[in-house]
Amino acid sequence: MSVIRSIVTGTGSYLPEKVLSNSDLAQMVDTSDEWIVQRTGIEQRHVAAEGQVTSDLAVEAALRALESAGRTAGDIDTIILATATPDNTFPATAVSVQARLGITHGFAFDVHAVCSGFVYALTTADAYIRSGLSKRCLVIGAETFSRILDWNDRTTCVLFGDGAGAVVVEAAEGAGTNADTGILTSHLRSDGRHKDKLFVDGGPSSTQTVGYLRMEGKEVFKHAVGMITDVIEDAYKATGLTSEDLTWFIPHQANKRIIDASAKKLKIAPEKVVTTVQKHGNTSAASIPLALDLAVRDGRVKKDNLIMLEAMGGGFTWGSVLLRW
């Protein structure tokens, strides 16, 4: 019996022109290139220009994804945009992207799960496609985290960057086996008890301000590896596959130490791990689609490859998506 699968038919990404190196940051706060690289693996990050907003980055990534898929904006019936840094409190940044792409049909909305946002958005698109509510989705992760950073806080301002990544996801028939192209399984989790470990200290209802990002780094690190492996092991249980079956592991790019520790615990070979954190920093919901697009365009990701995506973010939220290319 055939089933509906959600397949990724195109990828795209965009990074702002301005690059902020560790040496640049050392001129701003009490830090050093050696300190940042040793603790995070980050060498540089991109920062949006003055007046450049999240939707600007999202539109550029979306256009490149559409070109990659051989589609036009008119082919899209759904836009799901993952972001924690929207242009406005409302409306959703996704509708701004929709308007700028010239789309007047279908529907668009934002997903807010911080660094797990793209995994949540891709899982949502898959559910809509499998239910028949959508046939062709544009899924975007876009962030301008530079706007919510306290540039005097060296423990957080060195970690994050701006950017956007996008994928086109389409409905296709599959046989219902692990050999199918498309999303095979997704697993999402959250635990609000950990809110105070990673949050922004502002908001329309609480302070009427945007606020700044605050983080208990050691606590986040302590929970991250366990939560990441949890949802990946759930994917293995659902499919009967293992780390040995993976072609690529494309994790959220938060910190190289977290990525390395997770891969080691899951027994994923280092050569299977796609890492971009050194050049992008932590771009939150944009990090996975940015890394995926890079790996597709440089030829690493090929047809029939088995790919594991995973992320963990503020909330805490975490999740995994296993798909075949």
GUKOL-699039 format. One record per residue (C-alpha): residue number from 1; y, z, x; residue in three letters. Coordinates in steps of 0.5 Angstrom, whole numbers, plus 500, padded with zeros to 3 digits. Example, Ala and Ser with C-alpha at 12.3 -4.5 7.8 and 13.67 -1.06 7.14 Angstrom:
<pt numi="1" Y="491" Z="516" X="525" kefi="ALA"/>
<pt numi="2" Y="498" Z="514" X="527" kefi="SER"/>
//
This chain:
<pt numi="1" Y="500" Z="500" X="500" kefi="MET"/>
<pt numi="2" Y="507" Z="498" X="503" kefi="SER"/>
<pt numi="3" Y="513" Z="503" X="503" kefi="VAL"/>
<pt numi="4" Y="520" Z="502" X="505" kefi="ILE"/>
<pt numi="5" Y="522" Z="504" X="512" kefi="ARG"/>
<pt numi="6" Y="529" Z="505" X="514" kefi="SER"/>
<pt numi="7" Y="530" Z="500" X="521" kefi="ILE"/>
<pt numi="8" Y="536" Z="500" X="525" kefi="VAL"/>
<pt numi="9" Y="538" Z="493" X="526" kefi="THR"/>
<pt numi="10" Y="544" Z="494" X="530" kefi="GLY"/>
<pt numi="11" Y="548" Z="499" X="535" kefi="THR"/>
<pt numi="12" Y="555" Z="500" X="537" kefi="GLY"/>
<pt numi="13" Y="560" Z="505" X="541" kefi="SER"/>
<pt numi="14" Y="567" Z="506" X="543" kefi="TYR"/>
<pt numi="15" Y="570" Z="510" X="548" kefi="LEU"/>
<pt numi="16" Y="578" Z="512" X="549" kefi="PRO"/>
<pt numi="17" Y="581" Z="509" X="555" kefi="GLU"/>
<pt numi="18" Y="583" Z="515" X="558" kefi="LYS"/>
<pt numi="19" Y="578" Z="518" X="563" kefi="VAL"/>
<pt numi="20" Y="579" Z="526" X="564" kefi="LEU"/>
<pt numi="21" Y="575" Z="528" X="571" kefi="SER"/>
<pt numi="22" Y="573" Z="535" X="573" kefi="ASN"/>
<pt numi="23" Y="578" Z="534" X="578" kefi="SER"/>
<pt numi="24" Y="584" Z="533" X="573" kefi="ASP"/>
<pt numi="25" Y="582" Z="539" X="569" kefi="LEU"/>
<pt numi="26" Y="582" Z="543" X="576" kefi="ALA"/>
<pt numi="27" Y="589" Z="542" X="576" kefi="GLN"/>
<pt numi="28" Y="590" Z="544" X="568" kefi="MET"/>
<pt numi="29" Y="585" Z="551" X="568" kefi="VAL"/>
<pt numi="30" Y="582" Z="555" X="574" kefi="ASP"/>
<pt numi="31" Y="576" Z="551" X="575" kefi="THR"/>
<pt numi="32" Y="573" Z="546" X="580" kefi="SER"/>
<pt numi="33" Y="568" Z="540" X="580" kefi="ASP"/>
<pt numi="34" Y="563" Z="544" X="583" kefi="GLU"/>
<pt numi="35" Y="563" Z="549" X="578" kefi="TRP"/>
<pt numi="36" Y="563" Z="544" X="572" kefi="ILE"/>
<pt numi="37" Y="557" Z="540" X="575" kefi="VAL"/>
<pt numi="38" Y="553" Z="546" X="577" kefi="GLN"/>
<pt numi="39" Y="553" Z="549" X="570" kefi="ARG"/>
<pt numi="40" Y="553" Z="543" X="565" kefi="THR"/>
<pt numi="41" Y="552" Z="536" X="569" kefi="GLY"/>
<pt numi="42" Y="559" Z="533" X="566" kefi="ILE"/>
<pt numi="43" Y="563" Z="529" X="571" kefi="GLU"/>
<pt numi="44" Y="568" Z="526" X="566" kefi="GLN"/>
<pt numi="45" Y="570" Z="525" X="559" kefi="ARG"/>
<pt numi="46" Y="574" Z="521" X="555" kefi="HIS"/>
<pt numi="47" Y="580" Z="523" X="551" kefi="VAL"/>
<pt numi="48" Y="583" Z="519" X="545" kefi="ALA"/>
<pt numi="49" Y="590" Z="517" X="546" kefi="ALA"/>
<pt numi="50" Y="596" Z="520" X="543" kefi="GLU"/>
<pt numi="51" Y="596" Z="517" X="535" kefi="GLY"/>
<pt numi="52" Y="589" Z="515" X="536" kefi="GLN"/>
<pt numi="53" Y="585" Z="518" X="531" kefi="VAL"/>
<pt numi="54" Y="577" Z="519" X="529" kefi="THR"/>
<pt numi="55" Y="577" Z="513" X="524" kefi="SER"/>
<pt numi="56" Y="580" Z="509" X="530" kefi="ASP"/>
<pt numi="57" Y="574" Z="510" X="534" kefi="LEU"/>
<pt numi="58" Y="569" Z="510" X="528" kefi="ALA"/>
<pt numi="59" Y="572" Z="503" X="526" kefi="VAL"/>
<pt numi="60" Y="571" Z="500" X="533" kefi="GLU"/>
<pt numi="61" Y="564" Z="503" X="534" kefi="ALA"/>
<pt numi="62" Y="562" Z="500" X="527" kefi="ALA"/>
<pt numi="63" Y="565" Z="493" X="528" kefi="LEU"/>
<pt numi="64" Y="560" Z="493" X="535" kefi="ARG"/>
<pt numi="65" Y="554" Z="495" X="531" kefi="ALA"/>
<pt numi="66" Y="555" Z="490" X="525" kefi="LEU"/>
<pt numi="67" Y="556" Z="484" X="531" kefi="GLU"/>
<pt numi="68" Y="550" Z="487" X="534" kefi="SER"/>
<pt numi="69" Y="546" Z="487" X="527" kefi="ALA"/>
<pt numi="70" Y="548" Z="480" X="526" kefi="GLY"/>
<pt numi="71" Y="552" Z="483" X="519" kefi="ARG"/>
<pt numi="72" Y="559" Z="483" X="516" kefi="THR"/>
<pt numi="73" Y="562" Z="488" X="513" kefi="ALA"/>
<pt numi="74" Y="561" Z="485" X="506" kefi="GLY"/>
<pt numi="75" Y="553" Z="486" X="507" kefi="ASP"/>
<pt numi="76" Y="554" Z="494" X="508" kefi="ILE"/>
<pt numi="77" Y="553" Z="498" X="501" kefi="ASP"/>
<pt numi="78" Y="554" Z="505" X="504" kefi="THR"/>
<pt numi="79" Y="558" Z="508" X="510" kefi="ILE"/>
<pt numi="80" Y="556" Z="515" X="512" kefi="ILE"/>
<pt numi="81" Y="560" Z="518" X="517" kefi="LEU"/>
<pt numi="82" Y="559" Z="524" X="521" kefi="ALA"/>
<pt numi="83" Y="565" Z="528" X="524" kefi="THR"/>
<pt numi="84" Y="567" Z="535" X="525" kefi="ALA"/>
<pt numi="85" Y="574" Z="532" X="527" kefi="THR"/>
<pt numi="86" Y="576" Z="528" X="521" kefi="PRO"/>
<pt numi="87" Y="583" Z="524" X="520" kefi="ASP"/>
<pt numi="88" Y="585" Z="529" X="514" kefi="ASN"/>
<pt numi="89" Y="582" Z="535" X="510" kefi="THR"/>
<pt numi="90" Y="581" Z="530" X="505" kefi="PHE"/>
<pt numi="91" Y="580" Z="524" X="503" kefi="PRO"/>
<pt numi="92" Y="573" Z="523" X="508" kefi="ALA"/>
<pt numi="93" Y="574" Z="519" X="514" kefi="THR"/>
<pt numi="94" Y="569" Z="515" X="512" kefi="ALA"/>
<pt numi="95" Y="573" Z="512" X="506" kefi="VAL"/>
<pt numi="96" Y="579" Z="510" X="511" kefi="SER"/>
<pt numi="97" Y="573" Z="506" X="515" kefi="VAL"/>
<pt numi="98" Y="571" Z="503" X="509" kefi="GLN"/>
<pt numi="99" Y="578" Z="501" X="507" kefi="ALA"/>
<pt numi="100" Y="580" Z="498" X="514" kefi="ARG"/>
<pt numi="101" Y="573" Z="494" X="514" kefi="LEU"/>
<pt numi="102" Y="575" Z="491" X="508" kefi="GLY"/>
<pt numi="103" Y="570" Z="494" X="504" kefi="ILE"/>
<pt numi="104" Y="571" Z="495" X="496" kefi="THR"/>
<pt numi="105" Y="564" Z="496" X="494" kefi="HIS"/>
<pt numi="106" Y="559" Z="501" X="495" kefi="GLY"/>
<pt numi="107" Y="561" Z="508" X="497" kefi="PHE"/>
<pt numi="108" Y="563" Z="512" X="503" kefi="ALA"/>
<pt numi="109" Y="563" Z="519" X="505" kefi="PHE"/>
<pt numi="110" Y="563" Z="524" X="511" kefi="ASP"/>
<pt numi="111" Y="557" Z="529" X="513" kefi="VAL"/>
<pt numi="112" Y="559" Z="535" X="517" kefi="HIS"/>
<pt numi="113" Y="554" Z="538" X="521" kefi="ALA"/>
<pt numi="114" Y="558" Z="539" X="528" kefi="VAL"/>
<pt numi="115" Y="553" Z="536" X="533" kefi="CYS"/>
<pt numi="116" Y="547" Z="535" X="529" kefi="SER"/>
<pt numi="117" Y="552" Z="531" X="524" kefi="GLY"/>
<pt numi="118" Y="549" Z="524" X="526" kefi="PHE"/>
<pt numi="119" Y="542" Z="526" X="525" kefi="VAL"/>
<pt numi="120" Y="544" Z="529" X="519" kefi="TYR"/>
<pt numi="121" Y="547" Z="523" X="517" kefi="ALA"/>
<pt numi="122" Y="541" Z="518" X="519" kefi="LEU"/>
<pt numi="123" Y="537" Z="522" X="515" kefi="THR"/>
<pt numi="124" Y="541" Z="522" X="509" kefi="THR"/>
<pt numi="125" Y="541" Z="514" X="510" kefi="ALA"/>
<pt numi="126" Y="534" Z="514" X="510" kefi="ASP"/>
<pt numi="127" Y="533" Z="518" X="504" kefi="ALA"/>
<pt numi="128" Y="538" Z="513" X="500" kefi="TYR"/>
<pt numi="129" Y="534" Z="507" X="503" kefi="ILE"/>
<pt numi="130" Y="528" Z="510" X="501" kefi="ARG"/>
<pt numi="131" Y="530" Z="512" X="494" kefi="SER"/>
<pt numi="132" Y="533" Z="505" X="493" kefi="GLY"/>
<pt numi="133" Y="540" Z="508" X="492" kefi="LEU"/>
<pt numi="134" Y="542" Z="504" X="498" kefi="SER"/>
<pt numi="135" Y="540" Z="497" X="502" kefi="LYS"/>
<pt numi="136" Y="544" Z="497" X="508" kefi="ARG"/>
<pt numi="137" Y="548" Z="503" X="511" kefi="CYS"/>
<pt numi="138" Y="553" Z="504" X="516" kefi="LEU"/>
<pt numi="139" Y="552" Z="510" X="520" kefi="VAL"/>
<pt numi="140" Y="557" Z="513" X="524" kefi="ILE"/>
<pt numi="141" Y="558" Z="519" X="529" kefi="GLY"/>
<pt numi="142" Y="565" Z="520" X="531" kefi="ALA"/>
<pt numi="143" Y="569" Z="525" X="534" kefi="GLU"/>
<pt numi="144" Y="576" Z="527" X="537" kefi="THR"/>
<pt numi="145" Y="574" Z="534" X="540" kefi="PHE"/>
<pt numi="146" Y="580" Z="534" X="544" kefi="SER"/>
<pt numi="147" Y="584" Z="536" X="538" kefi="ARG"/>
<pt numi="148" Y="581" Z="542" X="537" kefi="ILE"/>
<pt numi="149" Y="580" Z="545" X="544" kefi="LEU"/>
<pt numi="150" Y="584" Z="550" X="547" kefi="ASP"/>
<pt numi="151" Y="586" Z="547" X="554" kefi="TRP"/>
<pt numi="152" Y="587" Z="554" X="557" kefi="ASN"/>
<pt numi="153" Y="580" Z="556" X="555" kefi="ASP"/>
<pt numi="154" Y="576" Z="554" X="561" kefi="ARG"/>
<pt numi="155" Y="569" Z="556" X="558" kefi="THR"/>
<pt numi="156" Y="570" Z="550" X="553" kefi="THR"/>
<pt numi="157" Y="575" Z="545" X="555" kefi="CYS"/>
<pt numi="158" Y="571" Z="543" X="560" kefi="VAL"/>
<pt numi="159" Y="565" Z="541" X="556" kefi="LEU"/>
<pt numi="160" Y="568" Z="536" X="550" kefi="PHE"/>
<pt numi="161" Y="570" Z="529" X="550" kefi="GLY"/>
<pt numi="162" Y="572" Z="524" X="545" kefi="ASP"/>
<pt numi="163" Y="568" Z="518" X="542" kefi="GLY"/>
<pt numi="164" Y="564" Z="514" X="537" kefi="ALA"/>
<pt numi="165" Y="557" Z="511" X="536" kefi="GLY"/>
<pt numi="166" Y="555" Z="507" X="530" kefi="ALA"/>
<pt numi="167" Y="548" Z="504" X="527" kefi="VAL"/>
<pt numi="168" Y="546" Z="499" X="522" kefi="VAL"/>
<pt numi="169" Y="540" Z="501" X="518" kefi="VAL"/>
<pt numi="170" Y="537" Z="497" X="513" kefi="GLU"/>
<pt numi="171" Y="531" Z="497" X="508" kefi="ALA"/>
<pt numi="172" Y="525" Z="494" X="510" kefi="ALA"/>
<pt numi="173" Y="517" Z="494" X="508" kefi="GLU"/>
<pt numi="174" Y="512" Z="498" X="512" kefi="GLY"/>
<pt numi="175" Y="505" Z="499" X="512" kefi="ALA"/>
<pt numi="176" Y="506" Z="507" X="512" kefi="GLY"/>
<pt numi="177" Y="503" Z="508" X="519" kefi="THR"/>
<pt numi="178" Y="506" Z="510" X="525" kefi="ASN"/>
<pt numi="179" Y="506" Z="503" X="528" kefi="ALA"/>
<pt numi="180" Y="511" Z="501" X="523" kefi="ASP"/>
<pt numi="181" Y="518" Z="499" X="525" kefi="THR"/>
<pt numi="182" Y="524" Z="504" X="523" kefi="GLY"/>
<pt numi="183" Y="524" Z="512" X="521" kefi="ILE"/>
<pt numi="184" Y="518" Z="515" X="521" kefi="LEU"/>
<pt numi="185" Y="520" Z="522" X="520" kefi="THR"/>
<pt numi="186" Y="526" Z="527" X="520" kefi="SER"/>
<pt numi="187" Y="527" Z="534" X="520" kefi="HIS"/>
<pt numi="188" Y="533" Z="538" X="519" kefi="LEU"/>
<pt numi="189" Y="534" Z="546" X="519" kefi="ARG"/>
<pt numi="190" Y="540" Z="551" X="519" kefi="SER"/>
<pt numi="191" Y="541" Z="558" X="520" kefi="ASP"/>
<pt numi="192" Y="548" Z="561" X="518" kefi="GLY"/>
<pt numi="193" Y="547" Z="567" X="521" kefi="ARG"/>
<pt numi="194" Y="549" Z="564" X="528" kefi="HIS"/>
<pt numi="195" Y="556" Z="562" X="525" kefi="LYS"/>
<pt numi="196" Y="560" Z="566" X="530" kefi="ASP"/>
<pt numi="197" Y="557" Z="564" X="536" kefi="LYS"/>
<pt numi="198" Y="560" Z="557" X="535" kefi="LEU"/>
<pt numi="199" Y="566" Z="555" X="531" kefi="PHE"/>
<pt numi="200" Y="573" Z="553" X="530" kefi="VAL"/>
<pt numi="201" Y="578" Z="559" X="528" kefi="ASP"/>
<pt numi="202" Y="582" Z="556" X="523" kefi="GLY"/>
<pt numi="203" Y="581" Z="552" X="517" kefi="GLY"/>
<pt numi="204" Y="585" Z="550" X="510" kefi="PRO"/>
<pt numi="205" Y="582" Z="556" X="506" kefi="SER"/>
<pt numi="206" Y="582" Z="561" X="511" kefi="SER"/>
<pt numi="207" Y="588" Z="560" X="516" kefi="THR"/>
<pt numi="208" Y="592" Z="554" X="513" kefi="GLN"/>
<pt numi="209" Y="591" Z="551" X="521" kefi="THR"/>
<pt numi="210" Y="586" Z="547" X="524" kefi="VAL"/>
<pt numi="211" Y="584" Z="552" X="529" kefi="GLY"/>
<pt numi="212" Y="581" Z="552" X="536" kefi="TYR"/>
<pt numi="213" Y="574" Z="551" X="538" kefi="LEU"/>
<pt numi="214" Y="570" Z="558" X="540" kefi="ARG"/>
<pt numi="215" Y="564" Z="559" X="543" kefi="MET"/>
<pt numi="216" Y="559" Z="564" X="546" kefi="GLU"/>
<pt numi="217" Y="556" Z="560" X="551" kefi="GLY"/>
<pt numi="218" Y="550" Z="564" X="553" kefi="LYS"/>
<pt numi="219" Y="548" Z="565" X="546" kefi="GLU"/>
<pt numi="220" Y="548" Z="558" X="544" kefi="VAL"/>
<pt numi="221" Y="544" Z="556" X="551" kefi="PHE"/>
<pt numi="222" Y="539" Z="562" X="549" kefi="LYS"/>
<pt numi="223" Y="538" Z="559" X="542" kefi="HIS"/>
<pt numi="224" Y="538" Z="551" X="543" kefi="ALA"/>
<pt numi="225" Y="532" Z="550" X="547" kefi="VAL"/>
<pt numi="226" Y="528" Z="554" X="542" kefi="GLY"/>
<pt numi="227" Y="531" Z="550" X="536" kefi="MET"/>
<pt numi="228" Y="531" Z="544" X="539" kefi="ILE"/>
<pt numi="229" Y="523" Z="544" X="541" kefi="THR"/>
<pt numi="230" Y="522" Z="547" X="534" kefi="ASP"/>
<pt numi="231" Y="524" Z="541" X="530" kefi="VAL"/>
<pt numi="232" Y="521" Z="536" X="535" kefi="ILE"/>
<pt numi="233" Y="514" Z="540" X="534" kefi="GLU"/>
<pt numi="234" Y="515" Z="539" X="527" kefi="ASP"/>
<pt numi="235" Y="516" Z="531" X="528" kefi="ALA"/>
<pt numi="236" Y="509" Z="531" X="532" kefi="TYR"/>
<pt numi="237" Y="506" Z="535" X="526" kefi="LYS"/>
<pt numi="238" Y="508" Z="530" X="521" kefi="ALA"/>
<pt numi="239" Y="506" Z="524" X="525" kefi="THR"/>
<pt numi="240" Y="500" Z="526" X="529" kefi="GLY"/>
<pt numi="241" Y="504" Z="524" X="535" kefi="LEU"/>
<pt numi="242" Y="506" Z="527" X="542" kefi="THR"/>
<pt numi="243" Y="511" Z="527" X="547" kefi="SER"/>
<pt numi="244" Y="506" Z="523" X="551" kefi="GLU"/>
<pt numi="245" Y="507" Z="517" X="546" kefi="ASP"/>
<pt numi="246" Y="514" Z="517" X="546" kefi="LEU"/>
<pt numi="247" Y="518" Z="512" X="550" kefi="THR"/>
<pt numi="248" Y="525" Z="515" X="550" kefi="TRP"/>
<pt numi="249" Y="528" Z="522" X="548" kefi="PHE"/>
<pt numi="250" Y="535" Z="521" X="546" kefi="ILE"/>
<pt numi="251" Y="538" Z="528" X="545" kefi="PRO"/>
<pt numi="252" Y="544" Z="531" X="543" kefi="HIS"/>
<pt numi="253" Y="549" Z="531" X="550" kefi="GLN"/>
<pt numi="254" Y="551" Z="538" X="550" kefi="ALA"/>
<pt numi="255" Y="549" Z="540" X="557" kefi="ASN"/>
<pt numi="256" Y="544" Z="537" X="562" kefi="LYS"/>
<pt numi="257" Y="541" Z="544" X="563" kefi="ARG"/>
<pt numi="258" Y="539" Z="544" X="556" kefi="ILE"/>
<pt numi="259" Y="537" Z="537" X="556" kefi="ILE"/>
<pt numi="260" Y="532" Z="539" X="562" kefi="ASP"/>
<pt numi="261" Y="530" Z="545" X="559" kefi="ALA"/>
<pt numi="262" Y="528" Z="542" X="553" kefi="SER"/>
<pt numi="263" Y="524" Z="536" X="556" kefi="ALA"/>
<pt numi="264" Y="521" Z="541" X="560" kefi="LYS"/>
<pt numi="265" Y="518" Z="545" X="555" kefi="LYS"/>
<pt numi="266" Y="516" Z="539" X="551" kefi="LEU"/>
<pt numi="267" Y="513" Z="536" X="557" kefi="LYS"/>
<pt numi="268" Y="517" Z="530" X="556" kefi="ILE"/>
<pt numi="269" Y="517" Z="526" X="563" kefi="ALA"/>
<pt numi="270" Y="524" Z="526" X="566" kefi="PRO"/>
<pt numi="271" Y="524" Z="518" X="566" kefi="GLU"/>
<pt numi="272" Y="524" Z="518" X="559" kefi="LYS"/>
<pt numi="273" Y="530" Z="522" X="558" kefi="VAL"/>
<pt numi="274" Y="536" Z="518" X="556" kefi="VAL"/>
<pt numi="275" Y="542" Z="522" X="559" kefi="THR"/>
<pt numi="276" Y="550" Z="520" X="558" kefi="THR"/>
<pt numi="277" Y="553" Z="527" X="558" kefi="VAL"/>
<pt numi="278" Y="555" Z="526" X="566" kefi="GLN"/>
<pt numi="279" Y="560" Z="521" X="564" kefi="LYS"/>
<pt numi="280" Y="562" Z="523" X="556" kefi="HIS"/>
<pt numi="281" Y="561" Z="530" X="556" kefi="GLY"/>
<pt numi="282" Y="559" Z="533" X="549" kefi="ASN"/>
<pt numi="283" Y="562" Z="528" X="544" kefi="THR"/>
<pt numi="284" Y="559" Z="532" X="538" kefi="SER"/>
<pt numi="285" Y="556" Z="528" X="533" kefi="ALA"/>
<pt numi="286" Y="558" Z="521" X="537" kefi="ALA"/>
<pt numi="287" Y="553" Z="523" X="543" kefi="SER"/>
<pt numi="288" Y="547" Z="521" X="540" kefi="ILE"/>
<pt numi="289" Y="549" Z="514" X="538" kefi="PRO"/>
<pt numi="290" Y="553" Z="513" X="544" kefi="LEU"/>
<pt numi="291" Y="547" Z="514" X="548" kefi="ALA"/>
<pt numi="292" Y="543" Z="510" X="544" kefi="LEU"/>
<pt numi="293" Y="547" Z="504" X="544" kefi="ASP"/>
<pt numi="294" Y="548" Z="505" X="552" kefi="LEU"/>
<pt numi="295" Y="540" Z="505" X="552" kefi="ALA"/>
<pt numi="296" Y="540" Z="499" X="548" kefi="VAL"/>
<pt numi="297" Y="545" Z="495" X="551" kefi="ARG"/>
<pt numi="298" Y="542" Z="496" X="558" kefi="ASP"/>
<pt numi="299" Y="535" Z="494" X="556" kefi="GLY"/>
<pt numi="300" Y="532" Z="500" X="556" kefi="ARG"/>
<pt numi="301" Y="530" Z="500" X="549" kefi="VAL"/>
<pt numi="302" Y="526" Z="495" X="547" kefi="LYS"/>
<pt numi="303" Y="522" Z="493" X="541" kefi="LYS"/>
<pt numi="304" Y="516" Z="497" X="539" kefi="ASP"/>
<pt numi="305" Y="519" Z="503" X="543" kefi="ASN"/>
<pt numi="306" Y="518" Z="510" X="540" kefi="LEU"/>
<pt numi="307" Y="524" Z="514" X="540" kefi="ILE"/>
<pt numi="308" Y="526" Z="521" X="539" kefi="MET"/>
<pt numi="309" Y="533" Z="523" X="537" kefi="LEU"/>
<pt numi="310" Y="535" Z="531" X="536" kefi="GLU"/>
<pt numi="311" Y="541" Z="535" X="536" kefi="ALA"/>
<pt numi="312" Y="543" Z="542" X="535" kefi="MET"/>
<pt numi="313" Y="550" Z="544" X="533" kefi="GLY"/>
<pt numi="314" Y="555" Z="550" X="530" kefi="GLY"/>
<pt numi="315" Y="552" Z="553" X="524" kefi="GLY"/>
<pt numi="316" Y="547" Z="553" X="527" kefi="PHE"/>
<pt numi="317" Y="545" Z="546" X="525" kefi="THR"/>
<pt numi="318" Y="539" Z="542" X="528" kefi="TRP"/>
<pt numi="319" Y="534" Z="537" X="527" kefi="GLY"/>
<pt numi="320" Y="530" Z="531" X="529" kefi="SER"/>
<pt numi="321" Y="529" Z="524" X="528" kefi="VAL"/>
<pt numi="322" Y="523" Z="520" X="530" kefi="LEU"/>
<pt numi="323" Y="523" Z="512" X="530" kefi="LEU"/>
<pt numi="324" Y="520" Z="506" X="532" kefi="ARG"/>
<pt numi="325" Y="525" Z="501" X="535" kefi="TRP"/>
//
